[in-house]
């Protein structure tokens, strides 16, 4: 790996929501490419399990309990990482919430506020805690795990998709404001990925989401490592000239759909 554009040796990465799904895959792949990784989530034992996997594979990692909805938790996460490892080179904002499924008109105002606060405000605040120290060292990479939903309207995930669209604008602003200090910021926008978060969609063969997979150009559900590979690229020198972008990781959904097979007679 030494000398590779994807080599992250010596870099320190913090991953929120790092204990499962996409966050777990990103944590493991960053470590596989040489980064020292802080795996954080609300459940410390789940983080420790991921750390154990990383260490068993020869990597270096630490587990940190952190509820991204609580600003003091975010402050502690940054402070403890900086004290132990000297700073943060790669920040991956992966944790988010979606406690409501249904029409926006039925959503209580406090739920809307909670989604926006956790997914947008706290993400921006975490970035602001880390960006100044990146600027002091003259380099850094911020990755925000958004969603393909941030590019589309919806009748059941209104506030969530609004928050994901806001994250895309957040990285554009960071890219402009901090680019002169050699800091890059990008969004990952996964489509349907096989995680617990989307289990209700991909486990139901009769759902519209499940059927739509047959219309994707790649005709499959994405995996967490499909997202993690792009994260490694954008965090490393391989992505050194990419900033302010939202990368759709969707099997081709946005660019076109294949026609569904015509049922045979009697089928």
C-alpha positions in Angstrom: 0.0 0.0 0.0 3.0 2.3 0.6 3.2 4.8 -2.2 -0.3 4.1 -3.4 -2.7 7.0 -4.1 -5.0 5.2 -1.7 -2.5 5.0 1.2 -3.8 6.5 4.4 -0.8 5.6 6.6 -0.4 8.2 9.4 -3.8 9.7 9.0 -6.4 9.9 11.8 -10.0 9.3 10.9 -13.2 9.8 12.9 -16.3 8.0 11.8 -19.7 8.7 13.4 -22.2 6.0 13.2 -19.3 3.7 12.7 -20.6 0.6 14.5 -22.7 -0.9 11.7 -23.7 -0.8 8.1 -22.1 1.8 5.9 -20.2 3.3 8.9 -18.7 0.0 9.9 -17.6 -0.7 6.3 -16.0 2.8 6.0 -14.2 2.3 9.4 -12.8 -1.0 8.3 -11.7 0.1 4.9 -10.1 3.3 6.1 -8.1 1.1 8.6 -7.3 -1.4 5.9 -5.6 1.4 4.0 -3.5 2.5 6.9 -5.6 5.1 8.8 -6.0 5.1 12.6 -9.7 5.1 13.1 -12.0 6.3 15.8 -15.2 4.3 15.6 -18.0 6.1 17.3 -21.7 5.6 17.9 -24.3 5.6 20.7 -23.5 2.0 21.7 -19.9 1.6 22.9 -20.0 -2.2 22.9 -21.0 -2.2 19.2 -18.0 0.1 18.5 -15.7 -2.1 20.4 -16.7 -5.1 18.2 -15.7 -3.2 15.1 -12.5 -2.1 16.7 -11.8 -5.7 17.5 -12.3 -6.6 13.9 -9.9 -3.9 12.8 -7.2 -4.8 15.3 -7.5 -8.5 14.4 -6.8 -7.4 10.8 -3.6 -5.6 11.8 -5.1 -2.1 12.0 -5.4 0.6 14.7 -8.6 1.8 16.1 -10.4 3.2 19.2 -14.0 3.0 20.3 -15.8 6.1 21.4 -19.4 6.5 22.7 -21.0 9.5 21.1 -24.6 10.5 20.5 -24.4 12.9 17.5 -27.6 14.6 18.6 -25.7 16.0 21.7 -23.2 18.8 21.1 -21.2 18.0 24.3 -20.7 14.4 23.0 -19.3 15.8 19.8 -17.0 18.2 21.6 -15.7 15.3 23.8 -15.2 13.1 20.7 -13.0 15.7 19.0 -11.1 16.6 22.2 -10.3 13.0 23.2 -9.2 12.1 19.7 -7.0 15.2 19.4 -5.5 14.5 22.9 -4.6 10.9 22.0 -3.6 11.2 18.3 -2.8 14.8 17.8 -5.6 15.8 15.4 -8.1 14.6 12.9 -7.2 14.3 9.2 -10.4 12.6 8.0 -13.9 13.3 9.3 -16.7 11.0 8.2 -20.1 12.2 9.3 -22.2 9.1 8.8 -24.6 9.0 11.7 -28.2 10.3 11.1 -31.7 9.7 12.2 -35.1 9.1 10.6 -37.8 8.5 13.2 -40.8 9.1 10.9 -42.2 7.4 7.8 -45.2 8.9 6.2 -46.6 12.1 4.7 -45.0 15.3 5.9 -48.3 16.8 6.8 -48.7 14.1 9.5 -45.2 14.7 11.0 -45.2 16.4 14.4 -43.2 19.7 14.4 -40.9 18.4 17.1 -40.0 15.4 15.0 -39.2 17.6 12.0 -37.0 19.8 14.3 -35.2 16.7 15.7 -34.4 15.4 12.3 -33.0 18.7 11.0 -31.1 19.4 14.3 -29.4 16.0 14.3 -28.8 15.5 10.7 -27.9 19.0 9.7 -27.1 21.3 12.6 -25.0 18.8 14.6 -23.2 17.7 11.4 -22.3 21.3 10.7 -21.2 21.8 14.3 -19.0 18.7 14.3 -17.4 20.0 11.1 -16.8 23.4 12.7 -15.1 21.7 15.6 -12.6 19.9 13.3 -12.0 22.3 10.4 -9.8 24.8 12.3 -7.3 22.1 13.3 -7.3 20.7 9.8 -6.5 24.3 8.5 -3.6 24.6 11.0 -2.0 21.5 9.4 -2.8 22.6 5.9 -4.8 19.5 4.9 -8.0 17.6 5.6 -10.9 15.7 4.2 -14.5 15.9 5.3 -17.0 13.2 4.1 -20.7 13.5 4.8 -22.8 10.4 4.1 -26.0 11.8 2.6 -28.5 9.9 0.5 -29.8 9.6 -3.0 -33.0 10.8 -1.3 -31.5 14.3 -1.1 -31.8 14.5 -4.9 -35.4 13.3 -5.1 -38.9 14.2 -3.8 -40.7 11.7 -1.7 -44.2 11.2 -0.1 -42.9 9.3 2.9 -39.5 10.6 3.9 -39.9 14.3 3.5 -37.9 15.7 6.5 -35.2 13.1 6.1 -34.7 13.9 2.4 -34.7 17.6 3.2 -31.9 17.0 5.7 -29.9 15.0 3.2 -30.2 17.8 0.6 -29.0 20.3 3.1 -25.9 18.1 3.8 -25.1 18.4 0.1 -25.1 22.2 0.3 -23.1 22.0 3.5 -20.2 20.3 1.8 -20.3 22.8 -1.0 -20.0 25.7 1.5 -17.2 23.9 3.3 -15.4 23.3 0.1 -15.5 27.0 -0.9 -14.7 28.4 2.6 -11.9 26.0 3.5 -10.5 25.0 0.1 -7.8 27.6 0.2 -6.5 25.8 3.3 -6.3 22.5 1.3 -9.4 21.0 2.9 -11.8 19.0 0.7 -15.4 18.2 1.5 -17.7 15.8 -0.4 -21.0 14.0 0.0 -21.7 10.3 -0.5 -25.2 9.7 -1.7 -26.0 6.0 -1.5 -29.0 4.5 -3.1 -30.5 1.3 -1.8 -27.8 -0.4 0.2 -28.2 -3.7 2.1 -28.0 -2.5 5.7 -30.2 -2.8 8.8 -31.3 0.8 8.2 -33.0 -0.2 4.9 -34.0 -3.8 5.9 -37.7 -3.1 5.6 -37.2 -2.2 1.9 -34.8 -4.9 0.7 -36.3 -7.8 2.7 -39.8 -7.4 1.1 -39.8 -8.9 -2.4 -43.2 -7.4 -3.0 -42.1 -3.8 -2.3 -41.7 -1.2 -5.0 -38.2 -0.7 -3.9 -37.3 -4.3 -4.3 -38.9 -4.5 -7.7 -37.1 -1.4 -8.8 -33.8 -3.2 -8.4 -34.6 -5.1 -11.6 -34.6 -1.7 -13.4 -31.2 -0.5 -12.3 -28.5 -0.7 -14.9 -26.4 -2.9 -12.5 -29.5 -4.9 -11.4 -28.4 -5.4 -7.8 -28.6 -3.9 -4.3 -25.5 -2.0 -3.2 -23.3 -3.2 -0.4 -21.7 -1.2 2.4 -18.3 -1.8 0.8 -19.6 -0.2 -2.4 -19.9 3.0 -0.4 -16.7 2.5 1.6 -14.6 2.2 -1.5 -15.6 5.7 -2.6 -15.0 7.0 0.9 -11.4 5.7 0.8 -10.9 7.4 -2.6 -12.2 10.7 -1.4 -10.3 10.6 1.8 -7.0 9.8 0.1 -4.7 11.4 -2.5 -6.7 9.5 -5.1 -9.4 12.2 -4.6 -7.1 15.1 -4.1 -8.8 17.2 -6.8 -12.4 16.4 -5.9 -14.2 18.8 -3.6 -17.7 20.1 -3.1 -19.2 17.2 -4.9 -22.0 14.7 -4.2 -21.2 11.2 -5.5 -24.3 9.1 -6.3 -23.6 5.5 -5.4 -26.8 4.0 -6.8 -26.1 1.3 -9.4 -27.1 3.8 -12.1 -30.6 4.7 -10.8 -30.3 8.4 -11.5 -29.1 8.0 -15.1 -31.8 5.7 -16.3 -33.9 2.6 -15.8 -34.1 -0.6 -17.7 -37.6 -1.7 -18.8 -39.2 -4.4 -16.7 -39.6 -7.8 -18.4 -42.9 -8.3 -20.2 -44.8 -11.1 -18.4 -45.3 -14.2 -20.5 -48.8 -15.5 -21.3 -50.1 -17.0 -18.1 -47.3 -15.5 -16.1 
